[in-house]
Amino acid sequence: MCRVNDTETTGHNHPADRLLQAVERCAAPVCVGLDPVLERLPMSVRAEVDLPESNVEAISRFSIEVIEAIAAHIPVVKFQSACYERFGSAGIRVLHHAMDKAASLGMQVILDAKRGDIGLTVEHYAASSRLGGSDWTTVSPYLGFNPLRPFLESGSGAFVLVRTSNPDSDAVQSLMLADGRTVAQAMADQLAQAGEGGIGASGYSHLGAVVGATKGADHVALRARMPQQLFLVPGYGAQGAGLDDVLECFNADGRGAIVTSSRGVIYAGGVDDPNWAEAVADAAAAFAEDFGQAVGLRS
Amino acid sequence: MCRVNDTETTGHNHPADRLLQAVERCAAPVCVGLDPVLERLPMSVRAEVDLPESNVEAISRFSIEVIEAIAAHIPVVKFQSACYERFGSAGIRVLHHAMDKAASLGMQVILDAKRGDIGLTVEHYAASSRLGGSDWTTVSPYLGFNPLRPFLESGSGAFVLVRTSNPDSDAVQSLMLADGRTVAQAMADQLAQAGEGGIGASGYSHLGAVVGATKGADHVALRARMPQQLFLVPGYGAQGAGLDDVLECFNADGRGAIVTSSRGVIYAGGVDDPNWAEAVADAAAAFAEDFGQAVGLRS
């Protein structure tokens, strides 16, 4: 169980410090991903009619109930922007409401939006992300690292896509450079350098990295190249990474990574269970327990 | 001036065919970028009070008036999603309204969102893009090309970021691979291959490429690697690419590229001119005339 939020946890204006303090508070380096799709919602929250406004209302109910169910166990929640954007302006309203709910319960909020652009445009995306109340945003490195700076203003952080867990990412991220590095390793080196100017009291940077643990030993080499980056680690469970793989994303002191799980937690109740939220809470508690123990935050 | 829309132009369900037919109809291979920011709006459309709801209303008025001013000259309009997203759900409503307006006046619509993700998430982004009525979406290649497929469904197309016009992009896109290609060239080769399955009657693919003309001769080499890709070409004017640079993005037959201009057109009126929309129309007409002549669509 997470300790009740105290004044200590609200004093930090550095995103890595806040994130790690939330991890300490819940004794679990984990994040639940909220990427709700209509077809998988429990019947008890689904709309009786298939209309856009009733469907987005069902997404809203589900999001809020999941957040309430997991808040006692989980320090960080990640919102998949696309799942809300597909409902247009109503979806954005629901997204921001849910982000606000998570923050009000003391959780750190990641907006998984994978944004990336140049110049002034990035300032608009960063403003949009903060409008919803995010602490961190996921971003793409393809246009370079300098353009990402607006995402780091006002005490915000950004997780840069470095090595993603999907099969198709190899075609880009595993390309071999003339200097012997892969593209992902080159991104890691640039990221480590770009993040040097923003190290918090915790020793970690406001620029983190998305690194999946589904690609052989790639994540081990990337961990060595980015000692001061927090890793956001997808791929546990549904996507095939095991506990041992994921643990290699942490530094030797048991810190430095946040493991995400989505479907394994938010759909734990099944579609027909009217008490589905209890199953979600149980799954969240077990997920937190497993990784809290594995990294030594729980005995 | 564009010809009035006829039945011929509405019969195509392939995005490249639609785009090129729009170019023919207006005798100009050009696109105007709508990326409105409050500080640059003409005083006559600005709100009297600085409140979010009045500001987004000003963005809406400006967007609609620009679209009406340029519709007689310009075949394609590109909406910068971030400029609307920063206003939250109200901004999305304004964006979709403006996209709908452009489509109703016969223009092809590009949503410049630079999205990229994996699996089901891409389907949500693609659904979101179509919800607004886009013909094309800009997307990022960093997670691989297979995940982009949902953006190509229902007669839609996608412009993939290959070589962007910003200075910082060199650090990623100019990295040299062991096989002698740059990262951008490798992306181009993969893009050309991924686009082979979706060639329209025009000979162009539903997968296009964003290629700036501000990087020496990079765009010339990329043109040769992607003969069947439509190029969306930023960087003309404000970002430093000249007419001759940009013309090298076209194929030898004068087709294959769409040149974008934003600030040079949408802010042509200046902030104090109550008749600013006339200046916008004049700038759009001149932009269309310059490139219509340059590629031989006008005498």
Contacts between the chains, C-beta under 8 A, distances in Angstrom:
chain1	res1	chain2	res2	distance
A	35	B	120	7.8
A	35	B	121	6.8
A	37	B	120	6.8
A	37	B	124	7.8
A	80	B	121	6.0
A	80	B	124	7.7
A	82	B	115	7.8
A	82	B	117	6.3
A	82	B	121	4.8
A	82	B	122	7.6
A	82	B	124	3.6
A	82	B	125	4.6
A	82	B	128	6.7
A	83	B	121	7.4
A	83	B	124	5.3
A	85	B	92	7.9
A	85	B	124	6.7
A	85	B	125	6.8
A	85	B	128	4.1
A	86	B	124	4.4
A	86	B	125	7.6
A	86	B	127	4.4
A	86	B	128	4.6
A	86	B	131	6.8
A	88	B	92	5.8
A	88	B	93	7.5
A	88	B	96	6.3
A	88	B	128	7.3
A	88	B	131	5.3
A	88	B	132	7.6
A	89	B	89	4.1
A	89	B	90	6.9
A	89	B	91	7.9
A	89	B	92	4.0
A	89	B	93	4.2
A	89	B	96	7.3
A	90	B	89	6.9
A	91	B	89	7.9
A	91	B	128	7.9
A	92	B	85	8.0
A	92	B	88	5.8
A	92	B	89	4.0
A	92	B	92	5.4
A	93	B	88	7.5
A	93	B	89	4.2
A	96	B	88	6.3
A	96	B	89	7.3
A	114	B	115	7.2
A	114	B	116	5.7
A	114	B	117	5.5
A	114	B	140	7.5
A	115	B	82	7.8
A	115	B	114	7.2
A	116	B	114	5.7
A	116	B	116	7.9
A	116	B	140	6.1
A	117	B	82	6.3
A	117	B	114	5.5
A	118	B	164	6.6
A	118	B	165	7.8
A	118	B	166	4.1
A	118	B	168	7.5
A	118	B	169	7.7
A	119	B	166	6.7
A	120	B	35	7.8
A	120	B	37	6.8
A	121	B	35	6.8
A	121	B	80	6.0
A	121	B	82	4.8
A	121	B	83	7.4
A	122	B	82	7.6
A	124	B	37	7.8
A	124	B	80	7.7
A	124	B	82	3.6
A	124	B	83	5.4
A	124	B	85	6.7
A	124	B	86	4.4
A	125	B	82	4.6
A	125	B	85	6.8
A	125	B	86	7.6
A	127	B	86	4.4
A	128	B	82	6.6
A	128	B	85	4.1
A	128	B	86	4.6
A	128	B	88	7.3
A	128	B	91	7.9
A	131	B	86	6.8
A	131	B	88	5.3
A	132	B	88	7.6
A	140	B	114	7.5
A	140	B	116	6.1
A	140	B	140	5.0
A	140	B	142	5.3
A	141	B	142	6.8
A	141	B	172	6.2
A	142	B	140	5.3
A	142	B	141	6.8
A	142	B	142	4.8
A	142	B	161	5.9
A	142	B	164	7.8
A	142	B	169	7.8
A	142	B	172	5.9
A	142	B	173	7.4
A	143	B	161	7.1
A	143	B	164	5.3
A	143	B	166	6.2
A	143	B	168	6.7
A	143	B	169	5.3
A	143	B	172	7.3
A	144	B	166	6.7
A	144	B	167	8.0
A	144	B	168	3.1
A	144	B	169	5.1
A	144	B	170	7.5
A	144	B	171	5.1
A	144	B	172	5.7
A	145	B	168	6.9
A	145	B	171	6.9
A	146	B	168	4.2
A	147	B	166	6.5
A	147	B	168	5.6
A	161	B	142	5.8
A	161	B	143	7.1
A	164	B	118	6.6
A	164	B	142	7.8
A	164	B	143	5.3
A	165	B	118	7.7
A	166	B	118	4.0
A	166	B	119	6.7
A	166	B	143	6.2
A	166	B	144	6.7
A	166	B	147	6.5
A	167	B	144	7.9
A	168	B	118	7.4
A	168	B	143	6.7
A	168	B	144	3.1
A	168	B	145	6.9
A	168	B	146	4.2
A	168	B	147	5.6
A	169	B	118	7.7
A	169	B	142	7.8
A	169	B	143	5.3
A	169	B	144	5.1
A	170	B	144	7.5
A	171	B	144	5.1
A	171	B	145	6.9
A	171	B	190	6.2
A	172	B	141	6.2
A	172	B	142	5.8
A	172	B	143	7.3
A	172	B	144	5.7
A	172	B	186	7.9
A	172	B	187	7.3
A	172	B	190	7.7
A	173	B	142	7.4
A	175	B	177	5.7
A	175	B	183	6.9
A	175	B	186	5.8
A	176	B	177	6.5
A	176	B	178	4.6
A	176	B	179	8.0
A	177	B	175	5.7
A	177	B	176	6.5
A	177	B	177	5.8
A	177	B	178	6.4
A	178	B	176	4.6
A	178	B	177	6.4
A	178	B	178	5.2
A	178	B	180	7.9
A	179	B	176	8.0
A	180	B	178	7.9
A	183	B	175	6.9
A	183	B	183	6.4
A	186	B	172	7.9
A	186	B	175	5.8
A	187	B	172	7.3
A	190	B	171	6.2
A	190	B	172	7.7
